[in-house]
Amino acid sequence: MLPKFLIRSVVAIVVISLGFMTFTLPAQADSVDLYLRRYLKVTEPVPIEINQQGETRLFSPEALHEGKELFKQHCLNCHVGGATLPYPVVSLSLEDLSGATPPRNNLEGLVAYMRSPMSYDGSEDIYWCREVSETWLPTDQVENMAAFIIRAAQKAPGWGTKEFTG
C-alpha cells in the first residue's frame, strides 16, 4: 500500500495538470490573432484580389498573421493604422490604393510597388518608402504583408483615415 502523502501528491499533480489543460486548450484551439478575427473578420482563408482582372487567391489566417507581423516590424513606423506619415495626402486606404497609377489595391500591384516604390501617379521613383528587395524579404513574405494591407484596407474600421473608430 502506498503512503497517503504519495497518493495525495499524485492526485494533486493530476488535478493541477487537468486544470492547466482546461485553461490552455481553448486558447490553443482558437489560434487566430485577435486583431485578424475581430477587425479583419479572418477565421478561415480569405480571398485577396491578385490582379486587375479580378483573379483571387486564398490567404490563410496564418499567412495574414505573418503579414501583420511583417507590417508591424517593417512598416508601422510610417503607416500607423494605414495612414502615411511621411506623405499624409495618400494613405493605405482602399480608395487611395485603387486610385494610384498603376493601382495598388491588388496583390501584384502592391507587391510591385513595395519592390520599386513610385510616386502616386507612377511618374517617378520615391525614396521615403523603403524598397523591399528580394534579398530582404522573399516573395511569399511580401505577398503575405501585401495581403494583410489589402484585407485591412477592406475591413478594418478607420484604416487609412484620419479618424480611427473601433
KEMIKOL-985339 format. One record per residue: residue in three letters; x, y, z of N, C-alpha, C in turn. Coordinates in steps of 0.02 Angstrom, whole numbers, plus 32768, in hexadecimal, padded with zeros to 4 digits. Each point is the difference from the previous one (the first is absolute). Layout:
BEGIN
AlaXYZXYZXYZ
...
This chain:
BEGIN
Met802A7FC580007FD6803B8000802C803E8000
Leu7FEB80337FD98027803D7FF97FF2802F803B
Pro8033802480147FF5803180367FCE80367FEA
Lys7FDA801C80317FCD80327FF1801D803E7FDF
Phe803B80168016801D803D7FE380107FF67FB6
Leu80137FC37FED800F7FF27FBA7FC080007FD7
Ile7FCB7FE380197FC07FFF7FDE7FE680477FF8
Arg8004802880367FE980467FFD802A80287FCD
Ser80407FF37FFD802B80237FD17FEE7FF07FB8
Val7FF47FBF7FF37FED7FEC7FBC7FBD801E7FEE
Val7FD07FFE802D7FBE801C7FF38006804C7FF4
Ala802980228026800980487FF7801F800F7FBC
Ile80317FD97FEC8020800A7FBF7FCD7FF57FC8
Val7FD77FCC80057FCE7FF27FCD7FCD80397FFD
Val7FE8801780397FCF80368002801D80407FE2
Ile803D801180128021803C7FE680097FF97FB5
Ser80167FC67FE9800B7FF57FB87FBE80077FDA
Leu7FCB7FE280197FBF80057FDE7FE880487FFF
Gly8009802380377FED804680038027802A7FCE
Phe80417FF37FFB802A80247FD07FE97FF37FB9
Met7FF17FC17FF17FEA7FEF7FBC7FBD80217FF1
Thr7FD4800580307FBF801F7FF6800880497FEE
Phe802E80238021800880477FF38029800F7FC2
Thr802A7FD27FEB802B800F7FC67FE47FE47FBF
Leu7FD97FCC80017FE87FE37FC27FD5802F7FD6
Pro7FD08025801E7FD8802D7FD6802B80357FDD
Ala803380198021802B80327FE180267FE27FC5
Gln80157FC1800780257FE07FCA7FD17FF07FC6
Ala7FC37FED800E7FD17FEF7FCC7FEC803F7FD7
Asp7FFF803A80217FED803E7FDF803F80287FF3
Ser80287FEA7FCF8042801C7FF68000803D7FD2
Val7FC780147FE57FFF803A7FD3800A803F802A
Asp802E80297FEA80118040801F7FBF8027800E
Leu7FFB801E803B7FC4802580147FF180397FD0
Tyr803280267FEB7FF580387FD17FE57FE67FBE
Leu801D7FCA7FE77FE87FE37FC17FB87FE98006
Arg7FF17FE080377FBD7FE5800A7FCD8038800B
Arg80108030802A7FCF803380137FF780367FCA
Tyr8037801A7FE77FFA80397FD380037FEE7FB6
Leu80277FCC7FEF80067FED7FBA7FD27FC67FED
Lys7FDC7FE680327FCF7FCA7FF480207FC27FE1
Val803B7FEE801980257FC77FE57FFD7FC78033
Thr7FDE7FCB7FEE7FFF7FC3802980117FC37FD5
Glu8000800A7FBF80117FCB7FD0802180237FC5
Pro801A7FDB7FCF801F80207FC77FD180327FDE
Val801C80397FEC7FD880347FDF801C800F7FBB
Pro7FD580117FD0801880117FBD801C80477FFE
Ile803A80077FE1801E80417FF4800A80077FB5
Glu7FEC80387FE58008800C7FB8804980027FEF
Ile80147FDB7FCC80477FFE7FEF8012802B7FC4
Asn7FCE80137FD7801180287FC57FC3802A7FEC
Gln800A802A7FCE7FCA802C7FE97FC97FDB7FDC
Gln800C7FC27FED7FCC7FD77FE07FD07FE38033
Gly800D800B80407FD37FE98034800C7FB98018
Glu80357FE07FE980117FBE801980128005804A
Thr7FF17FCC8026800D80008047802A7FC48015
Arg801D8005803A80247FC980207FEE80008049
Leu7FF87FC4801C7FEF7FFB8047803F8009802B
Phe7FF8802880358035800980327FE67FE68043
Ser80267FD5801E7FED7FE18040800880338038
Pro7FDE7FF38039800B802B803A804A80038014
Glu80247FC97FF980477FFF80118029802D7FD2
Ala7FF07FFF7FBF8023802A7FD07FF2804A800F
Leu7FC18010800F7FEF80458010801E80168042
His80067FD2802F80218010803F804A800F7FF3
Glu80207FD87FD68046800E7FEF800480447FDE
Gly7FD280107FD3800080407FDF7FF7803A8031
Lys7FD57FF680317FF6803380348040800B8028
Glu80217FC98012803E80068027803780217FD7
Leu80057FF07FC0803180207FD57FF0804B7FF8
Phe7FC180107FF97FEB80467FFC801480258040
Lys7FF27FE280398013801F8040804B800B8004
Gln80267FD07FEA804980028004801F80327FCF
His7FE580057FC4802280267FCC7FDC803F7FE8
Cys7FBF8007800D7FDA80377FE27FDC802C8033
Leu7FF67FE8803C7FD580228030801A80458013
Asn8041800C7FFF8019804280127FE480377FD4
Cys7FF57FF17FC17FE780327FD17FB67FF77FEF
His7FE37FC5800E7FBC7FF27FEB7FD47FEA803B
Val7FFC802880327FD77FF1803B7FB680007FEA
Gly7FDF7FC8800C7FB97FFA7FEF7FF0800C7FB7
Gly80307FF57FD47FF480097FB9800B80477FE8
Ala8012802E802E801280447FEB80467FFE7FE3
Thr801380357FDD804480067FE6801E803F801D
Leu80267FF98035801B80398024802E802C7FD6
Pro802E7FE57FD7802B802C7FD87FDB80257FC9
Tyr7FC77FE67FEA7FD9801F7FCA7FB67FF5800F
Pro7FE48027802F7FBC7FF380187FC980067FCD
Val800D801E7FC67FCE80087FCD7FE97FBC7FE4
Val802E7FCF80017FF07FBE7FE580097FCD8038
Ser7FCB7FDA800C80027FCD80367FFF7FBA7FE2
Leu7FF97FD0802B7FF77FBA7FEB7FB67FEC7FFF
Ser7FD480327FF97FB97FF17FFB7FF37FDF7FBC
Leu7FCA7FDC7FFC7FEE7FDF7FC17FF780337FC8
Glu7FE2803880107FF580357FCE8043801A7FE5
Asp8030800D802D804180197FE980287FCB7FDB
Leu7FFE7FC2801980227FCA7FDD7FE47FF77FB9
Ser7FBE80057FFA7FDF7FF87FBF800F80397FD1
Gly8009803C801A800A803B7FD78046800B7FE7
Ala80307FD88019804680087FEB80097FEA7FB8
Thr803680177FE180127FEA7FBD80437FDD8003
Pro80047FC07FF17FC77FD27FF77FDE7FF18043
Pro7FC37FE77FFE7FDC7FF2803E80267FD0802E
Arg7FFA800C804080227FD780337FCF7FDC802D
Asn7FC37FF87FEA7FCC7FE080287FFC7FB57FF3
Asn80327FE47FDE80037FB87FF580477FE98010
Leu80087FC08008803F7FE48016803A80127FD2
Glu7FF77FF57FBF8036800E7FD18015804A8001
Gly7FCE802D8001800E80477FFF80248017803F
Leu7FE97FE7803A801F8015803F80467FE38009
Val80097FC27FEC80427FE18004803080247FD1
Ala7FEA80107FC3802A80257FD180148044801E
Tyr7FD1802180218010803F802080337FF78038
Met7FF77FCC802980307FF4803780467FF17FE5
Arg80037FDD7FC980417FEF7FE28021803D7FE0
Ser7FD8802E7FE6801B803B7FDF7FD0803B800C
Pro80058022803A7FD280368011800180397FCD
Met7FC480137FEB7FF780367FCF7FD08034801E
Ser8001803B7FE37FD1803480157FB97FE87FF3
Tyr7FCF8022801C7FBB7FEB7FFB7FE87FFC7FB7
Asp801A802E7FD77FED7FFE7FB9802D7FD47FD6
Gly80307FDE8020802B7FD17FDD803580207FD4
Ser800B80418007802E80237FD380497FFF8016
Glu800D7FF38040804680028016800A7FD5803F
Asp803F7FED800980127FDA803C7FF8802E803D
Ile7FEF7FE180397FFF8026803E80307FE08031
Tyr80168027803080327FE6802E7FEA80028049
Trp7FC5801A800E7FE97FFF80467FE17FBD8013
Cys7FF27FD67FD07FE97FBC800E80377FD07FEC
Arg80137FD5803080387FD27FF37FEF7FCD7FCB
Glu80307FF37FD57FFA7FCB7FCF80097FBD8023
Val7FD17FD37FF680037FBE801F801D7FCF7FCC
Ser80427FFA800180217FD57FCF7FF57FB78010
Glu800C7FD67FCE7FF87FB7800980347FE58030
Thr80388022800780327FE980307FEC80128047
Trp7FD3803080077FE8801480427FC67FD38016
Leu7FCC7FFC7FD77FC67FD5800E7FEF7FD87FC2
Pro7FFA7FBE80077FED7FD77FC67FB8800E7FEA
Thr7FF07FEC7FC47FBF800E7FE27FC67FEA802B
Asp80027FC5801D7FC67FE980287FF4802E803B
Gln8034801980207FF6802D80397FE580447FEA
Val801A801A7FC87FE680407FE77FB77FF97FEB
Glu7FEF7FC77FE27FBA7FF57FED7FD37FFB803E
Asn80187FE080357FD97FFC803E7FF68045801E
Met8034802A7FFE7FFB8044801A7FCF80287FD5
Ala80057FFB7FBF7FD280237FD37FB87FE8800B
Ala7FF77FBF80087FBD7FE5800D7FE3801D8041
Phe802A800580347FE9801E803F7FEB80487FF5
Ile802880277FDB7FF080467FF47FBE80077FDA
Ile7FF77FD77FCC7FC380027FD87FC47FEC802B
Arg80067FCB80277FC87FEB802B7FF080368033
Ala8033801F801D7FF4803580317FDD803B7FDD
Ala801580107FC37FE080377FDB7FB67FF07FF2
Gln7FF17FC07FF67FBC7FEB7FF27FD47FFF803E
Lys801C7FEC80397FD67FEF8039800B80288041
Ala803D8018800C800F801E80417FDF80458007
Pro7FD9800A80357FE18041800B803580368008
Gly7FFB80357FD9802E8038800680427FF87FDD
Trp800D7FC77FE180417FF47FDF800B80347FC9
Gly803780228005801380317FCD7FDA80418003
Thr7FD9800B80357FDC803F8007802080298038
Lys7FEB803E8004801C802C80347FE07FF28044
Glu7FC57FE380007FDE7FF1803F7FF57FB58005
Phe801B7FE380357FFA7FB8800A7FC47FF2802C
Thr7FD97FCD7FEC7FC77FEB8027800B7FB88014
Gly7FDF7FEA803280087FBC80167FC47FD97FF6
